[in-house]
Amino acid sequence: MLDKRIAQDVIDCALSTGGDFAEIFYEDRLNNGVSMLSGKVESVNSTRLHGAGVRVYLGFQGVYVYTNDTSREGLLACARRAASALRSDARIHGKPLAAFDYVDNNPYAILPSQVKAARKIEKMRAAQAVMADYPEIVQSSVRYNDSEQRVWIANSDGLYTTDTRVYTRMYITAIASNGTENQTGSEGPGALQGFEIFDQRIDPAAYAKKAAERAVTMLHAPVCPAGAMPVCIDNGFGGVIFHEACGHSLEATSVAIGASEFSGKLGQQIAAPCVTALDDGTIPNEWGSENVDDEGTPTTKLVLIENGILKNYMIDRLNSRRMQMPVTGSARRQDYSYAPTSRMRNTYIAAGNDDEAEMIATMGDGLYAKSMGGGSVNPATGEFNFAVQEAYIVKDGKIDHPVRGASLIGRGSELLTRIDRVGKNMQMAQGMCGSLSGSVPTNVGQPMIRVSSITVGGC
């Protein structure tokens, strides 16, 4: 752990050349993983990550130095290196550190590190057994990962706090083949929770069935036709389109420097009136939740868009200075080797009032995107391109047949204004999000939404 007296000395050392703010982030993490390919255990591994980072600010300038030598001498040397990069005639001392306490919103019952590998493999075999029952599934993989991260954060404002984050996840992939072509289906359930997740949230067999059936369905599907058409995007991982096409453009990382299509638009109508979107780090045990962010700020429930009006951005400490707006508990980092910046947590479009069956029945001819895949976006322009894992052609308001190779192409600001229906059943799904501060766990989510017109690409 990070001794409070040592933290105080490190902060004062980091401020010794004139910085106006200093912080230390100390981490100890245990990672465990098991990999299985077509029923054969390929690897079982455990790793430990341990280190600390010291950050110093002077106005809008920031310096970050990290080390895995967490002795008092090692941390002071790290602070001196950070301090040497910033100089001014002013001298301040950090305020006396005081413990910040909070109610733990993310309890766990069974530490995964206390569970034997054989028991984890048993859960994986339950998924594998289901996929083995499908003759066209030629390869399957199951990956299990857990992580126990303990962090201590102290800064020159007098903050001293700690958080423990226990993650458990299983990632299931099925590959179907007809000898000349392959199609893939995948599911990746997880939570900020211990091994009890398998009693409360994750049924490996049920998720494996979804992955296998998706792969087989797409194997027999014809190519998706291209063109502009109405599209219904299903709930759960369908929320990845908002996360990528709009969410990144609402992070202060891009907003503060004017590299977002939504810079300077607070209070303006940026989406259809039926759209309300949130980024919420307070939901108990959800994949993207935390008690405090990686700057020690309590996490928040943040309304980004309310009835189409832009209400908030996601803001970290450095960009708070640039924007002259308060922090929102959104600072995150992959580990101690990264400086934090503003990131999403559990980001979703809130439930609306529309009936899902009616949404499809009244869309005419279009596309039903049942399961989304990966994609890319340019935050400055909002232009995006997303693959659809599982899609169906809709004819005269009826789901007609599956199609493969579909993609959705457009611009975030246009997508938001073209949403004309929002369903009632909001669900979330888990993913890893990459940005300047590395890869972090994030939830995406939404109810079914309907976009009046979007460009659909085919093979």
Secondary structure, 3 states (H helix, E strand, C coil): CCCHHHHHHHHHHHCCCCCCEEEEEEEEEEEEEEEEECCEEEEEEEEEEEEEEEEEEECCEEEEEEECCCCHHHHHHHHHHHHCCCCCCCCCCCCCCEECCCCCCCCCCCCHHHCCHHHHHHHHHHHHHHHHCCCCEEEEEEEEEEEEEEEEEEECCCEEEEEEEEEEEEEEEEEEECCCCEEEEEECCEECCCCCHHHHCCCHHHHHHHHHHHHHHHHCCCECCCEEEEEEECCHHHHHHHHHHHHHHHEHHHHCCCCCCCCCCCCCECCCCCCCEEEECCCCCCCCCCCECCCCCECCEEEEEECCEECCCECCHHHHHHHCCCCCCCEECCCCCCCCEECCCEEEECCCCECHHHHHHCCCCEEEEEEEEEEEEECCCCEEEEEEEEEEEEECCEEEEEEECCEEEEEHHHHHHCEEEEECCCEEEEEEEEECCEEEEEEEEECCEEEEEEEEECC
